[in-house]
């Protein structure tokens, strides 16, 4: 039995279209009336977008229905699919908890409610029948003010039982004007022992070397080997891992086809830079992790040896797992947990 790890998956984009549609129907959401049939909804939900900003609007659609009451429903089905169809043993699920709080409350109240959101997700992940080691990465966001983003970092500091790291999400066009804020927040996180990743060098608009020293992993990072290969030596020396999500880039208009990723993998392997293959938004793409692997192999972007190296990198760079555990010992521990009827978060 092969076991896999996914280090970059968003809660908002992880809900497959059929599951989301059924929830909307059962909750009598007005959204169903906009599409009339499931086929229309699936076409809208999974079609490519022209830009990253247009693509990110879909997250807003899902975030509005991922309330404290509905989150256990979505988490349960996400883990069920990941375990049964993807053979996932380890998952880092990322989200911006503030965007799942009550919009009618004050900013202060919503900041307080974020702890509840993190705990609901963490508790829902403890599914005995789906023995996946899962932890959360909480995302700062470019559209949120400094005080809210600092509170998100504080969530990671104060809830290590549920949160394994932080991220920066949102439109990368907005990074530049707020760069001093984000550098300060990442430095604050690292000073408190929080592990870090961030959406960086994903598109040509998101290439900010100022943030690189603060990241333990780089969310996407494909523009580095494509346009700034001179940075690869330093990244390899620092032991930073790229979280490459193949199906995302044609969906956001960043690449025309995933075959363009061949230079990314080739240059990273040549430079000794680790890559973890991830899904990012498996629901929006209707592509699970095993299909990401197959697509890369079918198009001769990587071979089986390179695939195995990427799979091992995903386990090695897992924030909650620690940098030491290997897949073989992970299988042994999962069998022990399953036999004892307990699942570790």
The 8 nearest C-alpha neighbors of each residue, nearest first, counted from 0:
[[1, 2, 86, 330, 3, 327, 87, 88],
 [2, 0, 3, 86, 87, 326, 330, 88],
 [1, 3, 86, 88, 87, 0, 326, 4],
 [2, 4, 87, 88, 86, 310, 1, 89],
 [3, 5, 89, 87, 313, 90, 88, 314],
 [6, 4, 90, 277, 7, 89, 91, 313],
 [5, 7, 91, 90, 277, 4, 8, 313],
 [8, 6, 279, 277, 5, 91, 278, 242],
 [7, 9, 279, 92, 280, 278, 93, 6],
 [10, 8, 93, 12, 11, 280, 92, 279],
 [9, 11, 13, 12, 94, 93, 92, 8],
 [12, 10, 58, 9, 61, 13, 62, 14],
 [13, 11, 280, 9, 282, 10, 283, 14],
 [14, 12, 282, 281, 280, 10, 11, 9],
 [13, 15, 282, 12, 19, 16, 18, 77],
 [14, 282, 16, 18, 17, 13, 19, 285],
 [17, 15, 19, 18, 41, 20, 282, 14],
 [16, 18, 20, 19, 15, 21, 37, 41],
 [19, 17, 21, 20, 16, 15, 22, 14],
 [18, 20, 22, 16, 17, 21, 14, 23],
 [21, 19, 23, 17, 22, 18, 16, 24],
 [22, 20, 24, 18, 23, 19, 25, 17],
 [21, 23, 19, 25, 20, 24, 26, 18],
 [24, 22, 28, 20, 26, 21, 25, 27],
 [23, 25, 27, 21, 22, 26, 20, 28],
 [26, 24, 22, 27, 23, 21, 28, 20],
 [25, 27, 23, 28, 24, 22, 21, 29],
 [28, 26, 24, 25, 23, 29, 31, 22],
 [29, 27, 23, 30, 26, 31, 24, 25],
 [28, 30, 31, 32, 27, 33, 23, 24],
 [31, 29, 28, 33, 32, 23, 34, 27],
 [32, 30, 33, 29, 34, 35, 28, 23],
 [31, 33, 35, 30, 34, 29, 28, 36],
 [32, 34, 30, 31, 35, 29, 40, 36],
 [33, 35, 32, 40, 31, 39, 36, 30],
 [36, 34, 32, 33, 31, 37, 39, 40],
 [37, 35, 39, 38, 34, 40, 31, 32],
 [36, 38, 40, 39, 41, 20, 35, 34],
 [39, 37, 41, 40, 36, 42, 34, 43],
 [40, 38, 42, 36, 37, 41, 34, 43],
 [39, 41, 37, 43, 38, 42, 34, 44],
 [42, 40, 44, 38, 43, 39, 16, 45],
 [41, 43, 39, 40, 44, 45, 46, 38],
 [42, 44, 40, 41, 46, 45, 39, 34],
 [45, 43, 41, 42, 40, 46, 283, 16],
 [44, 46, 283, 284, 42, 43, 41, 47],
 [45, 47, 43, 42, 44, 48, 250, 284],
 [48, 46, 250, 251, 45, 249, 49, 252],
 [49, 47, 251, 250, 54, 50, 53, 252],
 [48, 50, 252, 251, 53, 47, 51, 250],
 [51, 49, 251, 252, 53, 52, 48, 54],
 [50, 52, 251, 54, 53, 55, 252, 170],
 [53, 51, 55, 54, 50, 170, 56, 169],
 [52, 54, 50, 56, 51, 55, 48, 49],
 [53, 55, 51, 52, 56, 48, 251, 57],
 [56, 54, 52, 57, 58, 53, 51, 59],
 [55, 57, 59, 58, 54, 53, 52, 60],
 [58, 56, 60, 55, 59, 54, 61, 44],
 [57, 59, 61, 11, 56, 60, 55, 62],
 [58, 60, 62, 56, 57, 61, 63, 55],
 [59, 61, 57, 58, 62, 63, 56, 64],
 [62, 60, 58, 63, 59, 64, 11, 65],
 [61, 63, 59, 65, 64, 60, 11, 58],
 [62, 64, 61, 65, 60, 59, 99, 66],
 [63, 65, 62, 61, 66, 69, 60, 99],
 [66, 64, 62, 70, 69, 63, 99, 61],
 [65, 67, 69, 68, 64, 99, 70, 63],
 [66, 68, 70, 69, 116, 65, 119, 99],
 [69, 67, 66, 70, 71, 65, 72, 119],
 [68, 70, 66, 72, 65, 71, 67, 73],
 [69, 71, 73, 72, 65, 67, 66, 68],
 [72, 70, 74, 123, 73, 69, 75, 120],
 [73, 71, 70, 75, 69, 74, 76, 68],
 [72, 74, 70, 76, 75, 71, 77, 69],
 [75, 73, 77, 71, 76, 72, 70, 78],
 [76, 74, 78, 72, 77, 73, 71, 79],
 [77, 75, 79, 73, 78, 74, 80, 72],
 [76, 78, 74, 80, 75, 79, 73, 81],
 [79, 77, 81, 75, 80, 76, 82, 74],
 [78, 80, 76, 82, 77, 81, 83, 75],
 [79, 81, 83, 77, 78, 84, 82, 76],
 [80, 82, 78, 85, 79, 87, 84, 83],
 [83, 81, 86, 87, 79, 80, 85, 84],
 [82, 84, 80, 81, 85, 86, 79, 87],
 [83, 85, 80, 81, 82, 86, 287, 79],
 [84, 86, 81, 87, 82, 289, 83, 288],
 [87, 85, 82, 2, 83, 84, 3, 88],
 [88, 86, 3, 82, 85, 81, 89, 4],
 [87, 89, 131, 2, 3, 4, 132, 86],
 [88, 90, 4, 132, 131, 87, 133, 5],
 [91, 89, 133, 5, 4, 6, 92, 132],
 [90, 92, 6, 134, 135, 133, 7, 93],
 [91, 93, 135, 8, 9, 136, 90, 10],
 [94, 92, 136, 9, 135, 137, 10, 8],
 [93, 95, 137, 138, 10, 9, 96, 136],
 [94, 96, 138, 97, 137, 98, 139, 140],
 [97, 95, 99, 98, 113, 94, 116, 117],
 [96, 98, 99, 100, 95, 113, 109, 110],
 [99, 97, 96, 100, 95, 62, 63, 102],
 [100, 98, 96, 97, 66, 62, 65, 101],
 [99, 101, 97, 98, 109, 102, 112, 113],
 [100, 102, 103, 104, 109, 99, 66, 112],
 [101, 103, 104, 100, 109, 105, 98, 99],
 [104, 102, 101, 105, 100, 109, 106, 108],
 [105, 103, 102, 101, 108, 109, 106, 107],
 [106, 104, 108, 107, 109, 103, 102, 110],
 [105, 107, 109, 108, 110, 104, 147, 111],
 [108, 106, 110, 105, 109, 111, 104, 112],
 [109, 107, 111, 105, 110, 106, 104, 112],
 [108, 110, 112, 106, 111, 107, 100, 104],
 [111, 109, 107, 113, 108, 112, 106, 97],
 [110, 112, 108, 109, 113, 114, 107, 115],
 [111, 113, 109, 115, 114, 110, 108, 100],
 [114, 112, 116, 115, 110, 111, 96, 97],
 [115, 113, 117, 112, 116, 118, 111, 154],
 [114, 116, 118, 112, 113, 117, 119, 111],
 [117, 115, 113, 119, 114, 118, 96, 120],
 [116, 118, 114, 120, 115, 119, 121, 113],
 [117, 119, 121, 115, 120, 116, 122, 114],
 [120, 118, 116, 122, 121, 117, 123, 115],
 [121, 119, 123, 117, 118, 122, 124, 116],
 [120, 122, 118, 124, 119, 161, 123, 117],
 [121, 123, 119, 124, 125, 120, 118, 71],
 [122, 124, 120, 71, 125, 121, 119, 74],
 [125, 123, 121, 122, 126, 120, 74, 133],
 [124, 126, 123, 122, 342, 344, 127, 121],
 [125, 127, 129, 128, 124, 342, 123, 130],
 [126, 128, 129, 342, 341, 340, 130, 125],
 [127, 129, 126, 130, 337, 340, 79, 342],
 [130, 128, 126, 127, 131, 82, 79, 78],
 [131, 129, 342, 127, 128, 337, 132, 333],
 [130, 132, 88, 89, 129, 133, 87, 82],
 [131, 133, 89, 344, 88, 343, 90, 130],
 [134, 132, 90, 344, 91, 131, 89, 124],
 [135, 133, 91, 161, 162, 163, 344, 92],
 [136, 134, 162, 92, 91, 93, 163, 161],
 [135, 137, 93, 164, 165, 162, 163, 92],
 [136, 138, 165, 94, 93, 95, 166, 135],
 [139, 137, 166, 95, 167, 94, 165, 168],
 [138, 140, 167, 148, 166, 168, 151, 95],
 [139, 141, 168, 169, 143, 142, 167, 138],
 [140, 142, 169, 143, 173, 168, 170, 174],
 [141, 143, 140, 144, 169, 170, 173, 139],
 [142, 144, 140, 141, 147, 148, 145, 139],
 [145, 143, 147, 146, 148, 142, 141, 140],
 [144, 146, 148, 147, 149, 143, 180, 150],
 [147, 145, 149, 148, 144, 150, 143, 151],
 [146, 148, 150, 149, 145, 144, 143, 151],
 [149, 147, 151, 139, 145, 150, 146, 144],
 [150, 148, 152, 146, 151, 147, 145, 153],
 [149, 151, 153, 147, 148, 152, 146, 154],
 [152, 150, 148, 154, 149, 153, 139, 147],
 [151, 153, 149, 155, 154, 150, 188, 156],
 [152, 154, 150, 156, 151, 155, 157, 149],
 [155, 153, 151, 157, 152, 156, 158, 150],
 [154, 156, 152, 153, 162, 158, 157, 159],
 [155, 157, 153, 154, 158, 159, 193, 152],
 [156, 158, 154, 155, 153, 159, 160, 162],
 [159, 157, 160, 155, 161, 154, 162, 156],
 [160, 158, 162, 161, 155, 157, 163, 156],
 [161, 159, 158, 162, 344, 163, 134, 121],
 [160, 162, 159, 121, 158, 134, 135, 163],
 [163, 161, 135, 159, 155, 134, 136, 158],
 [164, 162, 319, 318, 136, 135, 134, 159],
 [165, 163, 194, 136, 195, 193, 162, 155],
 [164, 166, 137, 136, 195, 138, 196, 194],
 [165, 167, 138, 197, 196, 139, 137, 195],
 [166, 168, 139, 197, 138, 140, 198, 169],
 [169, 167, 140, 138, 198, 139, 166, 141],
 [168, 170, 141, 140, 171, 142, 167, 55],
 [169, 171, 172, 173, 52, 141, 168, 51],
 [170, 172, 205, 173, 174, 204, 169, 199],
 [171, 173, 170, 204, 174, 205, 175, 169],
 [174, 172, 171, 175, 170, 176, 141, 177],
 [175, 173, 171, 177, 178, 172, 176, 141],
 [174, 176, 178, 177, 173, 172, 207, 171],
 [175, 177, 178, 174, 173, 179, 172, 180],
 [178, 176, 175, 180, 174, 179, 181, 173],
 [177, 179, 175, 181, 180, 174, 176, 182],
 [180, 178, 182, 181, 177, 183, 176, 175],
 [181, 179, 183, 178, 177, 182, 184, 145],
 [180, 182, 184, 178, 183, 179, 185, 177],
 [181, 183, 179, 185, 184, 180, 178, 186],
 [182, 184, 186, 180, 181, 185, 187, 179],
 [185, 183, 187, 181, 186, 182, 188, 180],
 [184, 186, 188, 182, 187, 183, 181, 213],
 [187, 185, 183, 189, 188, 184, 190, 182],
 [186, 188, 184, 190, 185, 189, 183, 191],
 [189, 187, 185, 193, 191, 186, 190, 184],
 [188, 190, 192, 186, 193, 191, 187, 185],
 [191, 189, 187, 188, 192, 186, 193, 185],
 [192, 190, 188, 189, 193, 187, 156, 186],
 [191, 193, 189, 190, 194, 188, 156, 187],
 [194, 192, 188, 189, 191, 164, 195, 156],
 [195, 193, 164, 192, 165, 163, 189, 215],
 [194, 196, 214, 165, 215, 164, 166, 193],
 [195, 197, 216, 166, 214, 217, 215, 218],
 [198, 196, 166, 167, 218, 217, 199, 214],
 [199, 197, 218, 167, 168, 219, 201, 217],
 [198, 200, 201, 205, 220, 197, 218, 206],
 [201, 199, 220, 206, 205, 222, 202, 221],
 [202, 200, 220, 219, 199, 221, 222, 205],
 [203, 201, 204, 205, 200, 253, 222, 206],
 [202, 204, 205, 206, 200, 222, 201, 253],
 [205, 203, 202, 172, 206, 171, 200, 201],
 [204, 206, 171, 200, 202, 199, 203, 207],
 [205, 207, 200, 204, 203, 199, 208, 202],
 [206, 208, 209, 205, 210, 199, 200, 211],
 [207, 209, 211, 210, 206, 212, 200, 199],
 [210, 208, 207, 211, 212, 182, 178, 213],
 [211, 209, 208, 213, 212, 207, 182, 214],
 [210, 212, 208, 213, 214, 209, 207, 217],
 [213, 211, 210, 214, 209, 208, 215, 237],
 [214, 212, 211, 210, 185, 186, 215, 195],
 [215, 213, 196, 195, 216, 211, 212, 217],
 [214, 216, 239, 195, 196, 194, 213, 217],
 [217, 215, 196, 240, 239, 214, 241, 218],
 [218, 216, 241, 196, 197, 220, 219, 242],
 [217, 219, 198, 242, 197, 220, 199, 196],
 [220, 218, 243, 242, 201, 221, 241, 217],
 [221, 219, 200, 201, 222, 199, 217, 223],
 [222, 220, 223, 219, 201, 224, 200, 263],
 [221, 223, 225, 200, 226, 220, 224, 201],
 [222, 224, 227, 221, 225, 226, 228, 220],
 [225, 223, 228, 263, 227, 222, 226, 266],
 [224, 226, 222, 223, 263, 227, 221, 228],
 [227, 225, 222, 223, 224, 228, 221, 229],
 [226, 228, 223, 229, 224, 230, 225, 222],
 [229, 227, 224, 230, 231, 223, 226, 225],
 [228, 230, 227, 231, 232, 224, 223, 233],
 [231, 229, 228, 233, 232, 227, 234, 223],
 [230, 232, 234, 228, 233, 229, 235, 270],
 [233, 231, 235, 234, 230, 270, 236, 229],
 [232, 234, 236, 235, 231, 230, 237, 229],
 [235, 233, 231, 237, 236, 232, 239, 238],
 [234, 236, 272, 238, 232, 233, 237, 271],
 [237, 235, 233, 234, 238, 232, 239, 272],
 [238, 236, 234, 235, 239, 233, 215, 232],
 [239, 237, 235, 236, 234, 240, 272, 215],
 [238, 240, 216, 215, 234, 237, 235, 241],
 [239, 241, 216, 273, 274, 217, 242, 238],
 [240, 242, 274, 217, 220, 243, 219, 216],
 [243, 241, 219, 218, 275, 217, 274, 276],
 [242, 244, 219, 276, 241, 277, 245, 275],
 [243, 245, 277, 278, 247, 279, 246, 276],
 [246, 244, 247, 257, 243, 248, 291, 278],
 [247, 245, 248, 244, 249, 284, 250, 257],
 [248, 246, 250, 245, 244, 249, 251, 279],
 [247, 249, 253, 254, 251, 250, 246, 252],
 [250, 248, 254, 252, 255, 251, 256, 247],
 [251, 249, 47, 247, 248, 48, 252, 246],
 [252, 250, 51, 50, 48, 248, 253, 249],
 [251, 253, 49, 249, 50, 254, 250, 248],
 [252, 254, 248, 251, 249, 202, 255, 50],
 [255, 253, 249, 248, 256, 252, 257, 259],
 [254, 256, 249, 252, 253, 257, 248, 259],
 [257, 255, 258, 254, 249, 259, 248, 260],
 [256, 258, 259, 260, 245, 249, 254, 246],
 [257, 259, 260, 256, 261, 300, 298, 295],
 [260, 258, 257, 261, 256, 262, 254, 255],
 [261, 259, 263, 258, 262, 257, 264, 300],
 [262, 260, 300, 263, 264, 259, 258, 265],
 [261, 263, 265, 260, 264, 266, 259, 225],
 [264, 262, 260, 224, 261, 266, 265, 225],
 [263, 265, 267, 261, 262, 266, 268, 260],
 [266, 264, 262, 268, 267, 263, 261, 269],
 [265, 267, 269, 268, 263, 264, 262, 224],
 [266, 268, 272, 270, 264, 269, 265, 271],
 [269, 267, 271, 265, 270, 266, 272, 264],
 [268, 270, 266, 267, 271, 265, 272, 264],
 [271, 269, 267, 268, 272, 266, 232, 231],
 [270, 272, 268, 269, 235, 267, 273, 232],
 [273, 271, 235, 267, 270, 268, 240, 274],
 [274, 272, 240, 312, 241, 271, 275, 267],
 [273, 275, 241, 309, 240, 242, 276, 312],
 [274, 276, 313, 309, 242, 312, 243, 241],
 [275, 277, 243, 244, 242, 309, 274, 278],
 [278, 276, 244, 5, 7, 243, 279, 6],
 [277, 279, 244, 281, 280, 288, 8, 7],
 [280, 278, 8, 7, 244, 9, 277, 281],
 [281, 279, 12, 13, 283, 282, 278, 9],
 [280, 282, 13, 284, 286, 278, 283, 287],
 [283, 15, 281, 13, 14, 285, 284, 12],
 [282, 284, 45, 280, 12, 281, 285, 44],
 [283, 285, 286, 281, 282, 45, 280, 246],
 [286, 284, 282, 281, 283, 15, 287, 45],
 [287, 285, 284, 281, 290, 288, 291, 282],
 [286, 288, 290, 289, 281, 291, 285, 85],
 [289, 287, 291, 290, 278, 85, 292, 277],
 [288, 290, 292, 291, 287, 85, 293, 286],
 [291, 289, 293, 292, 287, 288, 286, 294],
 [290, 292, 288, 294, 289, 293, 295, 287],
 [293, 291, 289, 290, 295, 294, 296, 288],
 [292, 294, 290, 296, 295, 291, 297, 289],
 [293, 295, 297, 291, 296, 292, 290, 298],
 [296, 294, 300, 292, 298, 293, 297, 301],
 [295, 297, 299, 293, 294, 298, 301, 302],
 [298, 296, 294, 299, 295, 293, 300, 301],
 [297, 299, 300, 295, 296, 294, 258, 301],
 [300, 298, 296, 301, 297, 295, 302, 261],
 [299, 301, 261, 295, 298, 296, 258, 260],
 [302, 300, 299, 296, 305, 295, 306, 303],
 [303, 301, 305, 304, 296, 306, 299, 300],
 [302, 304, 306, 305, 307, 301, 296, 308],
 [305, 303, 307, 306, 302, 308, 301, 309],
 [304, 306, 308, 302, 303, 307, 301, 309],
 [307, 305, 303, 309, 308, 304, 302, 310],
 [306, 308, 310, 304, 309, 305, 303, 311],
 [307, 309, 305, 311, 306, 310, 312, 304],
 [310, 308, 312, 275, 306, 307, 311, 274],
 [311, 309, 307, 313, 312, 308, 306, 275],
 [310, 312, 308, 314, 313, 309, 315, 307],
 [313, 311, 315, 309, 314, 310, 275, 316],
 [312, 314, 275, 310, 311, 316, 315, 4],
 [315, 313, 311, 317, 312, 316, 4, 325],
 [314, 316, 322, 312, 313, 317, 323, 311],
 [317, 315, 322, 313, 314, 312, 318, 321],
 [316, 318, 320, 314, 315, 319, 321, 313],
 [319, 317, 320, 321, 163, 316, 194, 164],
 [320, 318, 163, 321, 317, 134, 133, 91],
 [321, 319, 317, 318, 322, 324, 314, 323],
 [320, 322, 319, 318, 323, 317, 324, 316],
 [323, 321, 315, 316, 324, 317, 320, 318],
 [322, 324, 321, 315, 325, 320, 314, 316],
 [325, 323, 322, 315, 328, 329, 321, 326],
 [324, 326, 327, 328, 329, 323, 314, 315],
 [325, 327, 329, 328, 330, 324, 314, 2],
 [328, 326, 330, 329, 325, 331, 324, 2],
 [327, 329, 331, 330, 326, 325, 332, 324],
 [328, 330, 326, 332, 327, 331, 333, 325],
 [331, 329, 333, 327, 328, 332, 334, 326],
 [330, 332, 328, 334, 329, 333, 335, 327],
 [333, 331, 335, 329, 334, 330, 336, 328],
 [332, 334, 336, 330, 335, 331, 337, 329],
 [335, 333, 337, 331, 332, 336, 338, 330],
 [334, 336, 332, 338, 333, 337, 339, 331],
 [337, 335, 333, 339, 341, 338, 334, 342],
 [338, 336, 334, 340, 339, 335, 333, 341],
 [339, 337, 335, 336, 340, 334, 341, 333],
 [338, 340, 336, 337, 341, 335, 342, 334],
 [341, 339, 337, 338, 127, 336, 342, 128],
 [342, 340, 336, 339, 127, 337, 343, 338],
 [341, 343, 130, 336, 127, 125, 344, 126],
 [342, 344, 132, 341, 125, 336, 130, 131],
 [343, 133, 132, 134, 125, 342, 161, 124]]
